[in-house]
Amino acid sequence: MSKSEVLFAKSKEIMPGGVNSPVRAFRAVDRNPLFIEKAKGSRIMDVDGNAYIDYVCSWGPGILGHADDRVVEAVRKACERGLTFGAPTEQEYILAELVRRFMPSMEMIRLVSSGTEAVMSAVRVARGYTGRNKIVKFRGCYHGHSDGMLVKAGSGALTQSAPDSLGVPADYARNTLVAEYNHLLSVETLFEEFGSDIAAVIVEPVAANMGVVLPEEGFLQGLREITDRYHSLLIFDEVITGFRLSLGGAQEYFGVKPDLTTLGKIIGGGMPMAAYGGRRDIMEMVSPVGGVYQAGTLSGNPVATAAGIATLEILEERGKSLYSWLQVHTLQIAEAIKSHFGKAVCVNQIGSLLSVFFTEKDVVDYETAISSDTEKYAEYFRYMLGQGIYLAPSQYEAMFVSAAHSEEDVERTCAAVRGFCPN
């Protein structure tokens, strides 16, 4: 047995499924997961000594690649000063000010420790500010594992939501309405019936948890218009798109200003860090100023803020040239996939985000996303892994290109794609 197999067998005895997050278990691709020993730049290495070109990038944070020297040095210095204080630090202000400069819609910001916590808090603030209970989300969009967000559309009307996990009371589901991504009419229908009790619409401006699905022209602008008309709030979940599509996130990329924004992944530079923020009058509802309570012992952790500041400063220094470079090389991989598979696949790509769907349909929403042949994707994943290319082990996750991926990495990846002959 390989070391990864031995470790997985041991881990399953003490951790549910042998992992601390479900997708790591590799069940979707019917094989044991790799246990990673170290990573640098564009490469990860498992405990058996195998190196891979990594396009998972820790599910998004690694826009600079792994263990960037400046980020590591910032973390080292922060560790020497102390790991946690439970008290304010200058670093928290510096990071918040950076974020506000890049995303002016975030007039006030609260740092937290995870994307789930950021979304949960933003939703609570939206309810507190509006005095309303219901939230609209979109089928196929993932906003963390808090109870109110783990719902899906039922087999009946859009308004019939059901919990998507055991342990979630039906009462939570009743206050979460589910619409269809890229279908404004489904949103209008919900507002016509429940508009006076809808606190907010929350959306991934680019869906990246049913695979990458781009917003159709006018969709995000339509959400802005509907929420304004009904005096509800618009929340952009930019946990994935924040600082990835541009320094100002998807809201800058598409020119749509949300009322609240949630951030994660890149903002922590590889450390556990997230944030939520928005209009000043809304954020002043948060304790200790207002009556919406939210707290966290490790919020604004000094080590995580150091990593976040270093990462955002590097992104600012490299500016548009970096984002152009990421776009060009991600598009190069996308074109190689399209050229090789032809009409047998749909490839969705924007900036440094990419997904390949094994379907002849254009993937524009949840229904078309799930038309993809997941068994064919699993075959593709296993083949690419054998070629030393590490992709997401689930059809419904994004491929991430980082600043550390070299021309040679991209060319090797394209060559590997061209060598795949599906059964």
C-alpha positions, 0 to 999 in steps of 0.5 A, a space after each residue: 500500500 502507498 503511504 496515502 492509502 495507509 494514512 487514509 485507512 488510519 484517518 477513517 478510524 478517527 475522522 468521518 470519511 477520513 477527511 475534514 471536508 467532504 470533497 477531499 475524500 475523492 468519492 466522486 472519482 472512485 479512488 483514495 485521496 492523496 495525502 499532501 506533504 508539501 507544496 511550492 509554487 505551482 507544485 504539490 507533493 504527496 507523501 509518496 514523493 509524487 509531484 503534481 501541477 496543482 490546479 486546485 490551489 487549495 480551492 481558490 486561495 492560492 492565486 500566487 501559488 503555494 508558499 510565496 516567499 513574501 507571504 511566508 516571510 510575513 507569516 514568519 514575522 507575525 508568528 514571532 510576535 505572537 499567534 493570537 491576542 484576542 485584542 485589536 491589532 494594527 494589522 486588522 485595520 491595515 487589511 480592512 483598509 486595503 479591502 475597502 480601497 479595492 472594493 469601495 462598496 465595503 464601506 465598513 468591514 468585519 473580519 471573521 475566520 471562514 466564508 461560512 461565518 462571513 455569509 451567516 453573519 451577512 445574512 443576519 445583518 441583512 435581516 436585522 437591517 430590513 426587519 424581514 426574514 426571508 432570503 433568496 438564494 440560487 439553486 447550485 450556488 453554495 454559500 457555506 454550511 450554515 443551516 439557512 443556506 443548506 437548502 435546495 429547490 423541491 420537486 414542486 414550485 420554487 417556493 417549496 424549499 427543503 433542507 439539503 442536509 440532515 440536522 437542518 430544521 424545516 423552519 430554517 428552510 421555510 425562510 430560504 427561497 430558492 430561485 434559478 441562476 440566470 433566470 430573472 423571472 424566477 426571482 421576480 416570481 418570488 418577489 411578487 409573492 414574498 417581496 415584503 418579507 425578503 431581506 436579501 438576495 445572495 448570489 455568487 456573481 460567478 457561480 463556481 460550486 456547480 462548476 463555473 457558470 457565468 452570469 448571462 448579460 443583464 442577470 446581475 444588473 437585473 438582481 440589482 434592479 429587483 432588490 432596489 425596487 422591493 427595498 431588499 439588499 443584494 449580497 455578493 458572495 465573493 468568497 471565490 471571485 473576490 480578488 480573483 477576477 480583478 483586484 476589485 472582484 466580480 463587482 468591479 469586473 461586472 460593474 454592479 455594486 452590492 449592498 453587502 459582500 462576503 470574502 474568503 480564500 484569497 483575503 487570507 493568503 492561505 490562512 483561515 480568514 474571511 470578511 463581510 462588509 458593505 454600506 456603512 448604515 447597514 454595517 452599523 447594525 453590527 455589535 457593539 454599535 448595533 443590535 446584530 450580534 456576531 463575535 469570534 475569538 480568532 477573528 482578525 488573527 494576526 498571523 492570518 492578517 499578515 498573510 492577507 496583507 502580503 497577498 493583497 499588496 503583491 496583487 496590487 503591485 502586479 496589477 492588471 498585468 497579472 490578471 491579464 496573464 492569468 486570463 491568457 493562460 487559463 484561456 489557453 487551457 480552455 482552448 486546448 480542451 475545446 479543440 480536443 473534445 469538440 462538441 462533446 464538452 462545454 468549457 466555461 472560463 472567465 479570468 483564472 476560473 475554468 470548468 469542463 463539463 462532459 455535455 453537449 449542452 451550453 451550461 448556463 444554470 443548475 439544470 444544464 450543469 447536472 447534465 454533465 457525464 460525471 463518470 466521464 469526468 471521473 475518468 478524465 480526472 484519473 487520467 490527468 492525475 496519472 499525467 501529473 496534473 492535479 484537478 478538482 476531484 469533483 465535476 462541480 468544482 472550479 479549476 484555478 490557475 495561479 501566478 505560479 503556473 509557468 508557460 511550461 506548466 500550461 503547455 504540459 497541461 495542454 499536451 496531457 489534455 490532447 492525450 486523453 482518449 475516453 472509453 
